[in-house]
């Protein structure tokens, strides 16, 4: 004969335990209040304690889901799966020709920093269009530099040219360095090297 087995735990039992705990907490909180003058009941109805319990559970679940959703885009390789990237991960959209035109226009206006930035974005666009390194707004300059050696950019001159564009962008963006015409010319030469390498 098999001995009778009992369930150790169940959802109903946990609800009753939580209701009892809330009731005891309520009782402890108001045990020193004069019962005759108190507007509060000495015991909460069971349906009310269950409602409070489920509201707390729902609030904790919603908070947990928002925390997971906040970090999920960093964990899921959206582009590798072929799905659409989340909005926060989409870089500025412009064609290579548009970035080059922006660079020329900024140079004519004497805005060398913006001209260098447009050439940097053109370099990133070139990497993206050649399917070497997909653009992501969340990628840092250091990440692009780290990914370069693993790409099909075999020419050391082209890799050096990309490094010049990325390093210049980093210097202009993260330090108080002022852009100069010489800096812009170095970026233009670097981009010409990239184009020559891509054409060969």
CNS distance restraints for C-alpha pairs under 8 A (distance, minus, plus):
assign (resid   9 and name CA) (resid  13 and name CA) 6.69 0.50 0.50
assign (resid   9 and name CA) (resid  14 and name CA) 7.51 0.50 0.50
assign (resid  10 and name CA) (resid  14 and name CA) 6.31 0.50 0.50
assign (resid  11 and name CA) (resid  15 and name CA) 6.19 0.50 0.50
assign (resid  12 and name CA) (resid  16 and name CA) 6.23 0.50 0.50
assign (resid  13 and name CA) (resid  17 and name CA) 6.12 0.50 0.50
assign (resid  14 and name CA) (resid  18 and name CA) 6.06 0.50 0.50
assign (resid  15 and name CA) (resid  19 and name CA) 6.02 0.50 0.50
assign (resid  15 and name CA) (resid  50 and name CA) 6.99 0.50 0.50
assign (resid  15 and name CA) (resid  53 and name CA) 7.82 0.50 0.50
assign (resid  16 and name CA) (resid  20 and name CA) 6.02 0.50 0.50
assign (resid  17 and name CA) (resid  21 and name CA) 6.05 0.50 0.50
assign (resid  18 and name CA) (resid  22 and name CA) 6.10 0.50 0.50
assign (resid  18 and name CA) (resid  50 and name CA) 7.94 0.50 0.50
assign (resid  18 and name CA) (resid  53 and name CA) 6.99 0.50 0.50
assign (resid  19 and name CA) (resid  23 and name CA) 6.07 0.50 0.50
assign (resid  19 and name CA) (resid  46 and name CA) 6.87 0.50 0.50
assign (resid  19 and name CA) (resid  49 and name CA) 5.31 0.50 0.50
assign (resid  19 and name CA) (resid  50 and name CA) 6.05 0.50 0.50
assign (resid  19 and name CA) (resid  53 and name CA) 7.27 0.50 0.50
assign (resid  20 and name CA) (resid  24 and name CA) 6.04 0.50 0.50
assign (resid  21 and name CA) (resid  25 and name CA) 6.05 0.50 0.50
assign (resid  22 and name CA) (resid  26 and name CA) 6.10 0.50 0.50
assign (resid  22 and name CA) (resid  49 and name CA) 6.58 0.50 0.50
assign (resid  23 and name CA) (resid  27 and name CA) 6.12 0.50 0.50
assign (resid  23 and name CA) (resid  43 and name CA) 6.55 0.50 0.50
assign (resid  23 and name CA) (resid  44 and name CA) 6.39 0.50 0.50
assign (resid  23 and name CA) (resid  49 and name CA) 7.23 0.50 0.50
assign (resid  24 and name CA) (resid  28 and name CA) 6.02 0.50 0.50
assign (resid  25 and name CA) (resid  29 and name CA) 6.05 0.50 0.50
assign (resid  26 and name CA) (resid  30 and name CA) 6.36 0.50 0.50
assign (resid  26 and name CA) (resid  43 and name CA) 7.57 0.50 0.50
assign (resid  26 and name CA) (resid  44 and name CA) 7.93 0.50 0.50
assign (resid  27 and name CA) (resid  31 and name CA) 5.63 0.50 0.50
assign (resid  27 and name CA) (resid  42 and name CA) 6.61 0.50 0.50
assign (resid  27 and name CA) (resid  43 and name CA) 6.99 0.50 0.50
assign (resid  30 and name CA) (resid  42 and name CA) 7.85 0.50 0.50
assign (resid  33 and name CA) (resid  38 and name CA) 6.52 0.50 0.50
assign (resid  34 and name CA) (resid  38 and name CA) 5.91 0.50 0.50
assign (resid  35 and name CA) (resid  42 and name CA) 7.40 0.50 0.50
assign (resid  44 and name CA) (resid  48 and name CA) 6.53 0.50 0.50
assign (resid  44 and name CA) (resid  49 and name CA) 6.62 0.50 0.50
assign (resid  45 and name CA) (resid  49 and name CA) 6.65 0.50 0.50
assign (resid  46 and name CA) (resid  50 and name CA) 6.22 0.50 0.50
assign (resid  47 and name CA) (resid  51 and name CA) 6.10 0.50 0.50
assign (resid  48 and name CA) (resid  52 and name CA) 6.20 0.50 0.50
assign (resid  49 and name CA) (resid  53 and name CA) 6.08 0.50 0.50
assign (resid  50 and name CA) (resid  54 and name CA) 6.16 0.50 0.50
assign (resid  51 and name CA) (resid  55 and name CA) 6.12 0.50 0.50
assign (resid  52 and name CA) (resid  56 and name CA) 6.22 0.50 0.50
assign (resid  53 and name CA) (resid  57 and name CA) 6.26 0.50 0.50
assign (resid  54 and name CA) (resid  58 and name CA) 5.97 0.50 0.50
assign (resid  55 and name CA) (resid  59 and name CA) 6.09 0.50 0.50
assign (resid  56 and name CA) (resid  60 and name CA) 6.18 0.50 0.50
assign (resid  57 and name CA) (resid  61 and name CA) 6.10 0.50 0.50
assign (resid  58 and name CA) (resid  62 and name CA) 6.07 0.50 0.50
assign (resid  59 and name CA) (resid  63 and name CA) 6.15 0.50 0.50
assign (resid  60 and name CA) (resid  64 and name CA) 6.10 0.50 0.50
assign (resid  61 and name CA) (resid  65 and name CA) 6.15 0.50 0.50
assign (resid  62 and name CA) (resid  66 and name CA) 6.26 0.50 0.50
assign (resid  63 and name CA) (resid  67 and name CA) 6.35 0.50 0.50
assign (resid  64 and name CA) (resid  68 and name CA) 6.31 0.50 0.50
assign (resid  65 and name CA) (resid  69 and name CA) 6.00 0.50 0.50
assign (resid  66 and name CA) (resid  70 and name CA) 6.04 0.50 0.50
assign (resid  67 and name CA) (resid  71 and name CA) 6.73 0.50 0.50
assign (resid  68 and name CA) (resid  72 and name CA) 5.92 0.50 0.50
assign (resid  69 and name CA) (resid  73 and name CA) 7.51 0.50 0.50
assign (resid  71 and name CA) (resid  75 and name CA) 6.88 0.50 0.50
assign (resid  72 and name CA) (resid  76 and name CA) 6.24 0.50 0.50
assign (resid  73 and name CA) (resid  77 and name CA) 7.73 0.50 0.50
assign (resid  73 and name CA) (resid  78 and name CA) 7.68 0.50 0.50
assign (resid  73 and name CA) (resid  86 and name CA) 7.11 0.50 0.50
assign (resid  77 and name CA) (resid  81 and name CA) 6.38 0.50 0.50
assign (resid  78 and name CA) (resid  82 and name CA) 6.43 0.50 0.50
assign (resid  78 and name CA) (resid  83 and name CA) 5.50 0.50 0.50
assign (resid  78 and name CA) (resid  84 and name CA) 6.52 0.50 0.50
assign (resid  78 and name CA) (resid  85 and name CA) 5.50 0.50 0.50
assign (resid  78 and name CA) (resid  86 and name CA) 7.97 0.50 0.50
assign (resid  79 and name CA) (resid  83 and name CA) 6.04 0.50 0.50
assign (resid  79 and name CA) (resid  84 and name CA) 6.96 0.50 0.50
assign (resid  79 and name CA) (resid  85 and name CA) 6.43 0.50 0.50
assign (resid  79 and name CA) (resid 134 and name CA) 7.99 0.50 0.50
assign (resid  85 and name CA) (resid  89 and name CA) 6.15 0.50 0.50
assign (resid  85 and name CA) (resid  90 and name CA) 6.53 0.50 0.50
assign (resid  86 and name CA) (resid  90 and name CA) 6.77 0.50 0.50
assign (resid  88 and name CA) (resid 137 and name CA) 7.31 0.50 0.50
assign (resid  89 and name CA) (resid 136 and name CA) 5.58 0.50 0.50
assign (resid  89 and name CA) (resid 137 and name CA) 5.05 0.50 0.50
assign (resid  89 and name CA) (resid 138 and name CA) 6.02 0.50 0.50
assign (resid  90 and name CA) (resid 135 and name CA) 7.82 0.50 0.50
assign (resid  90 and name CA) (resid 136 and name CA) 5.95 0.50 0.50
assign (resid  90 and name CA) (resid 137 and name CA) 5.63 0.50 0.50
assign (resid  91 and name CA) (resid 135 and name CA) 6.62 0.50 0.50
assign (resid  91 and name CA) (resid 136 and name CA) 5.70 0.50 0.50
assign (resid  91 and name CA) (resid 137 and name CA) 4.56 0.50 0.50
assign (resid  92 and name CA) (resid 137 and name CA) 7.87 0.50 0.50
assign (resid  94 and name CA) (resid  98 and name CA) 5.97 0.50 0.50
assign (resid  94 and name CA) (resid  99 and name CA) 6.72 0.50 0.50
assign (resid  95 and name CA) (resid  99 and name CA) 6.47 0.50 0.50
assign (resid  95 and name CA) (resid 122 and name CA) 7.96 0.50 0.50
assign (resid  95 and name CA) (resid 125 and name CA) 7.20 0.50 0.50
assign (resid  96 and name CA) (resid 100 and name CA) 6.35 0.50 0.50
assign (resid  96 and name CA) (resid 122 and name CA) 5.38 0.50 0.50
assign (resid  96 and name CA) (resid 125 and name CA) 6.06 0.50 0.50
assign (resid  96 and name CA) (resid 126 and name CA) 6.91 0.50 0.50
assign (resid  97 and name CA) (resid 101 and name CA) 6.12 0.50 0.50
assign (resid  98 and name CA) (resid 102 and name CA) 6.14 0.50 0.50
assign (resid  99 and name CA) (resid 103 and name CA) 6.21 0.50 0.50
assign (resid  99 and name CA) (resid 118 and name CA) 5.27 0.50 0.50
assign (resid  99 and name CA) (resid 119 and name CA) 6.62 0.50 0.50
assign (resid  99 and name CA) (resid 121 and name CA) 6.66 0.50 0.50
assign (resid  99 and name CA) (resid 122 and name CA) 5.35 0.50 0.50
assign (resid 100 and name CA) (resid 104 and name CA) 6.33 0.50 0.50
assign (resid 100 and name CA) (resid 118 and name CA) 6.68 0.50 0.50
assign (resid 100 and name CA) (resid 119 and name CA) 6.45 0.50 0.50
assign (resid 100 and name CA) (resid 122 and name CA) 6.60 0.50 0.50
assign (resid 101 and name CA) (resid 105 and name CA) 6.13 0.50 0.50
assign (resid 102 and name CA) (resid 106 and name CA) 6.04 0.50 0.50
assign (resid 102 and name CA) (resid 115 and name CA) 6.90 0.50 0.50
assign (resid 102 and name CA) (resid 118 and name CA) 6.19 0.50 0.50
assign (resid 103 and name CA) (resid 107 and name CA) 6.13 0.50 0.50
assign (resid 103 and name CA) (resid 114 and name CA) 6.89 0.50 0.50
assign (resid 103 and name CA) (resid 115 and name CA) 4.04 0.50 0.50
assign (resid 103 and name CA) (resid 116 and name CA) 6.85 0.50 0.50
assign (resid 103 and name CA) (resid 117 and name CA) 7.70 0.50 0.50
assign (resid 103 and name CA) (resid 118 and name CA) 5.09 0.50 0.50
assign (resid 103 and name CA) (resid 119 and name CA) 6.20 0.50 0.50
assign (resid 104 and name CA) (resid 108 and name CA) 6.24 0.50 0.50
assign (resid 104 and name CA) (resid 115 and name CA) 6.72 0.50 0.50
assign (resid 105 and name CA) (resid 109 and name CA) 6.38 0.50 0.50
assign (resid 105 and name CA) (resid 115 and name CA) 7.66 0.50 0.50
assign (resid 106 and name CA) (resid 110 and name CA) 6.24 0.50 0.50
assign (resid 106 and name CA) (resid 111 and name CA) 5.01 0.50 0.50
assign (resid 106 and name CA) (resid 112 and name CA) 6.57 0.50 0.50
assign (resid 106 and name CA) (resid 114 and name CA) 6.00 0.50 0.50
assign (resid 106 and name CA) (resid 115 and name CA) 5.02 0.50 0.50
assign (resid 107 and name CA) (resid 111 and name CA) 5.59 0.50 0.50
assign (resid 107 and name CA) (resid 112 and name CA) 5.64 0.50 0.50
assign (resid 107 and name CA) (resid 114 and name CA) 7.94 0.50 0.50
assign (resid 107 and name CA) (resid 115 and name CA) 5.59 0.50 0.50
assign (resid 111 and name CA) (resid 115 and name CA) 6.33 0.50 0.50
assign (resid 112 and name CA) (resid 116 and name CA) 6.07 0.50 0.50
assign (resid 112 and name CA) (resid 179 and name CA) 5.51 0.50 0.50
assign (resid 112 and name CA) (resid 180 and name CA) 6.12 0.50 0.50
assign (resid 112 and name CA) (resid 181 and name CA) 6.44 0.50 0.50
assign (resid 112 and name CA) (resid 184 and name CA) 6.18 0.50 0.50
assign (resid 113 and name CA) (resid 117 and name CA) 6.18 0.50 0.50
assign (resid 113 and name CA) (resid 172 and name CA) 6.89 0.50 0.50
assign (resid 113 and name CA) (resid 178 and name CA) 7.40 0.50 0.50
assign (resid 113 and name CA) (resid 179 and name CA) 5.00 0.50 0.50
assign (resid 113 and name CA) (resid 180 and name CA) 7.67 0.50 0.50
assign (resid 113 and name CA) (resid 184 and name CA) 7.82 0.50 0.50
assign (resid 114 and name CA) (resid 118 and name CA) 6.07 0.50 0.50
assign (resid 115 and name CA) (resid 119 and name CA) 6.39 0.50 0.50
assign (resid 115 and name CA) (resid 184 and name CA) 6.99 0.50 0.50
assign (resid 116 and name CA) (resid 120 and name CA) 6.19 0.50 0.50
assign (resid 116 and name CA) (resid 165 and name CA) 7.74 0.50 0.50
assign (resid 116 and name CA) (resid 168 and name CA) 7.58 0.50 0.50
assign (resid 116 and name CA) (resid 169 and name CA) 7.04 0.50 0.50
assign (resid 116 and name CA) (resid 183 and name CA) 7.81 0.50 0.50
assign (resid 116 and name CA) (resid 184 and name CA) 5.63 0.50 0.50
assign (resid 116 and name CA) (resid 187 and name CA) 6.37 0.50 0.50
assign (resid 117 and name CA) (resid 121 and name CA) 6.19 0.50 0.50
assign (resid 117 and name CA) (resid 169 and name CA) 6.07 0.50 0.50
assign (resid 118 and name CA) (resid 122 and name CA) 6.07 0.50 0.50
assign (resid 119 and name CA) (resid 123 and name CA) 6.16 0.50 0.50
assign (resid 119 and name CA) (resid 165 and name CA) 7.29 0.50 0.50
assign (resid 119 and name CA) (resid 187 and name CA) 6.89 0.50 0.50
assign (resid 119 and name CA) (resid 188 and name CA) 7.23 0.50 0.50
assign (resid 119 and name CA) (resid 191 and name CA) 7.05 0.50 0.50
assign (resid 120 and name CA) (resid 124 and name CA) 6.37 0.50 0.50
assign (resid 120 and name CA) (resid 165 and name CA) 5.25 0.50 0.50
assign (resid 120 and name CA) (resid 166 and name CA) 6.41 0.50 0.50
assign (resid 120 and name CA) (resid 169 and name CA) 6.58 0.50 0.50
assign (resid 120 and name CA) (resid 187 and name CA) 7.94 0.50 0.50
assign (resid 121 and name CA) (resid 125 and name CA) 6.00 0.50 0.50
assign (resid 122 and name CA) (resid 126 and name CA) 6.08 0.50 0.50
assign (resid 123 and name CA) (resid 127 and name CA) 6.38 0.50 0.50
assign (resid 123 and name CA) (resid 162 and name CA) 6.81 0.50 0.50
assign (resid 123 and name CA) (resid 165 and name CA) 7.37 0.50 0.50
assign (resid 123 and name CA) (resid 191 and name CA) 6.91 0.50 0.50
assign (resid 123 and name CA) (resid 194 and name CA) 7.85 0.50 0.50
assign (resid 124 and name CA) (resid 128 and name CA) 6.16 0.50 0.50
assign (resid 124 and name CA) (resid 133 and name CA) 7.97 0.50 0.50
assign (resid 124 and name CA) (resid 135 and name CA) 6.81 0.50 0.50
assign (resid 125 and name CA) (resid 129 and name CA) 5.91 0.50 0.50
assign (resid 125 and name CA) (resid 135 and name CA) 7.36 0.50 0.50
assign (resid 126 and name CA) (resid 130 and name CA) 6.02 0.50 0.50
assign (resid 127 and name CA) (resid 131 and name CA) 6.22 0.50 0.50
assign (resid 127 and name CA) (resid 132 and name CA) 5.12 0.50 0.50
assign (resid 127 and name CA) (resid 133 and name CA) 5.32 0.50 0.50
assign (resid 127 and name CA) (resid 134 and name CA) 6.96 0.50 0.50
assign (resid 127 and name CA) (resid 135 and name CA) 7.86 0.50 0.50
assign (resid 128 and name CA) (resid 132 and name CA) 6.03 0.50 0.50
assign (resid 128 and name CA) (resid 133 and name CA) 5.36 0.50 0.50
assign (resid 128 and name CA) (resid 134 and name CA) 4.63 0.50 0.50
assign (resid 128 and name CA) (resid 135 and name CA) 5.70 0.50 0.50
assign (resid 129 and name CA) (resid 134 and name CA) 7.98 0.50 0.50
assign (resid 132 and name CA) (resid 151 and name CA) 5.63 0.50 0.50
assign (resid 132 and name CA) (resid 152 and name CA) 6.64 0.50 0.50
assign (resid 132 and name CA) (resid 153 and name CA) 7.85 0.50 0.50
assign (resid 133 and name CA) (resid 144 and name CA) 7.82 0.50 0.50
assign (resid 133 and name CA) (resid 147 and name CA) 7.42 0.50 0.50
assign (resid 133 and name CA) (resid 148 and name CA) 7.87 0.50 0.50
assign (resid 133 and name CA) (resid 151 and name CA) 7.32 0.50 0.50
assign (resid 135 and name CA) (resid 139 and name CA) 7.65 0.50 0.50
assign (resid 139 and name CA) (resid 143 and name CA) 6.02 0.50 0.50
assign (resid 139 and name CA) (resid 144 and name CA) 6.97 0.50 0.50
assign (resid 140 and name CA) (resid 144 and name CA) 6.50 0.50 0.50
assign (resid 141 and name CA) (resid 145 and name CA) 6.29 0.50 0.50
assign (resid 141 and name CA) (resid 166 and name CA) 6.03 0.50 0.50
assign (resid 141 and name CA) (resid 167 and name CA) 7.60 0.50 0.50
assign (resid 141 and name CA) (resid 170 and name CA) 6.64 0.50 0.50
assign (resid 142 and name CA) (resid 146 and name CA) 6.12 0.50 0.50
assign (resid 143 and name CA) (resid 147 and name CA) 6.12 0.50 0.50
assign (resid 144 and name CA) (resid 148 and name CA) 6.20 0.50 0.50
assign (resid 144 and name CA) (resid 166 and name CA) 7.90 0.50 0.50
assign (resid 145 and name CA) (resid 149 and name CA) 7.81 0.50 0.50
assign (resid 145 and name CA) (resid 163 and name CA) 6.55 0.50 0.50
assign (resid 145 and name CA) (resid 166 and name CA) 7.43 0.50 0.50
assign (resid 147 and name CA) (resid 151 and name CA) 6.85 0.50 0.50
assign (resid 148 and name CA) (resid 153 and name CA) 7.38 0.50 0.50
assign (resid 148 and name CA) (resid 159 and name CA) 6.90 0.50 0.50
assign (resid 149 and name CA) (resid 153 and name CA) 7.47 0.50 0.50
assign (resid 149 and name CA) (resid 159 and name CA) 7.61 0.50 0.50
assign (resid 153 and name CA) (resid 158 and name CA) 6.84 0.50 0.50
assign (resid 153 and name CA) (resid 159 and name CA) 6.51 0.50 0.50
assign (resid 154 and name CA) (resid 158 and name CA) 7.73 0.50 0.50
assign (resid 154 and name CA) (resid 159 and name CA) 7.54 0.50 0.50
assign (resid 155 and name CA) (resid 159 and name CA) 6.37 0.50 0.50
assign (resid 155 and name CA) (resid 197 and name CA) 7.02 0.50 0.50
assign (resid 156 and name CA) (resid 160 and name CA) 6.03 0.50 0.50
assign (resid 157 and name CA) (resid 161 and name CA) 6.07 0.50 0.50
assign (resid 157 and name CA) (resid 193 and name CA) 7.04 0.50 0.50
assign (resid 157 and name CA) (resid 194 and name CA) 7.99 0.50 0.50
assign (resid 158 and name CA) (resid 162 and name CA) 6.22 0.50 0.50
assign (resid 158 and name CA) (resid 190 and name CA) 7.78 0.50 0.50
assign (resid 158 and name CA) (resid 193 and name CA) 6.02 0.50 0.50
assign (resid 158 and name CA) (resid 194 and name CA) 5.07 0.50 0.50
assign (resid 158 and name CA) (resid 197 and name CA) 6.22 0.50 0.50
assign (resid 159 and name CA) (resid 163 and name CA) 6.19 0.50 0.50
assign (resid 160 and name CA) (resid 164 and name CA) 6.21 0.50 0.50
assign (resid 160 and name CA) (resid 190 and name CA) 7.97 0.50 0.50
assign (resid 161 and name CA) (resid 165 and name CA) 6.47 0.50 0.50
assign (resid 161 and name CA) (resid 190 and name CA) 4.43 0.50 0.50
assign (resid 161 and name CA) (resid 191 and name CA) 6.67 0.50 0.50
assign (resid 161 and name CA) (resid 193 and name CA) 6.49 0.50 0.50
assign (resid 161 and name CA) (resid 194 and name CA) 6.42 0.50 0.50
assign (resid 162 and name CA) (resid 166 and name CA) 6.18 0.50 0.50
assign (resid 162 and name CA) (resid 190 and name CA) 6.98 0.50 0.50
assign (resid 162 and name CA) (resid 191 and name CA) 7.68 0.50 0.50
assign (resid 162 and name CA) (resid 194 and name CA) 7.30 0.50 0.50
assign (resid 163 and name CA) (resid 167 and name CA) 5.88 0.50 0.50
assign (resid 164 and name CA) (resid 168 and name CA) 5.96 0.50 0.50
assign (resid 164 and name CA) (resid 186 and name CA) 7.91 0.50 0.50
assign (resid 164 and name CA) (resid 187 and name CA) 6.87 0.50 0.50
assign (resid 164 and name CA) (resid 190 and name CA) 6.73 0.50 0.50
assign (resid 165 and name CA) (resid 169 and name CA) 6.17 0.50 0.50
assign (resid 165 and name CA) (resid 187 and name CA) 5.81 0.50 0.50
assign (resid 165 and name CA) (resid 190 and name CA) 6.93 0.50 0.50
assign (resid 165 and name CA) (resid 191 and name CA) 7.80 0.50 0.50
assign (resid 166 and name CA) (resid 170 and name CA) 6.14 0.50 0.50
assign (resid 167 and name CA) (resid 171 and name CA) 6.12 0.50 0.50
assign (resid 168 and name CA) (resid 172 and name CA) 6.12 0.50 0.50
assign (resid 168 and name CA) (resid 183 and name CA) 7.80 0.50 0.50
assign (resid 168 and name CA) (resid 187 and name CA) 7.74 0.50 0.50
assign (resid 169 and name CA) (resid 173 and name CA) 5.83 0.50 0.50
assign (resid 170 and name CA) (resid 174 and name CA) 5.72 0.50 0.50
assign (resid 170 and name CA) (resid 175 and name CA) 7.75 0.50 0.50
assign (resid 171 and name CA) (resid 175 and name CA) 5.43 0.50 0.50
assign (resid 171 and name CA) (resid 176 and name CA) 7.95 0.50 0.50
assign (resid 171 and name CA) (resid 177 and name CA) 6.57 0.50 0.50
assign (resid 172 and name CA) (resid 176 and name CA) 6.96 0.50 0.50
assign (resid 172 and name CA) (resid 177 and name CA) 5.62 0.50 0.50
assign (resid 172 and name CA) (resid 178 and name CA) 6.83 0.50 0.50
assign (resid 172 and name CA) (resid 179 and name CA) 6.82 0.50 0.50
assign (resid 179 and name CA) (resid 183 and name CA) 6.31 0.50 0.50
assign (resid 179 and name CA) (resid 184 and name CA) 7.38 0.50 0.50
assign (resid 180 and name CA) (resid 184 and name CA) 6.39 0.50 0.50
assign (resid 181 and name CA) (resid 185 and name CA) 6.13 0.50 0.50
assign (resid 182 and name CA) (resid 186 and name CA) 6.26 0.50 0.50
assign (resid 183 and name CA) (resid 187 and name CA) 6.38 0.50 0.50
assign (resid 184 and name CA) (resid 188 and name CA) 6.13 0.50 0.50
assign (resid 185 and name CA) (resid 189 and name CA) 6.10 0.50 0.50
assign (resid 186 and name CA) (resid 190 and name CA) 6.13 0.50 0.50
assign (resid 187 and name CA) (resid 191 and name CA) 6.16 0.50 0.50
assign (resid 188 and name CA) (resid 192 and name CA) 6.22 0.50 0.50
assign (resid 189 and name CA) (resid 193 and name CA) 6.28 0.50 0.50
assign (resid 190 and name CA) (resid 194 and name CA) 6.38 0.50 0.50
assign (resid 191 and name CA) (resid 195 and name CA) 6.24 0.50 0.50
assign (resid 192 and name CA) (resid 196 and name CA) 6.14 0.50 0.50
assign (resid 193 and name CA) (resid 197 and name CA) 6.11 0.50 0.50
assign (resid 194 and name CA) (resid 198 and name CA) 6.16 0.50 0.50
assign (resid 195 and name CA) (resid 199 and name CA) 6.13 0.50 0.50
assign (resid 196 and name CA) (resid 200 and name CA) 6.31 0.50 0.50
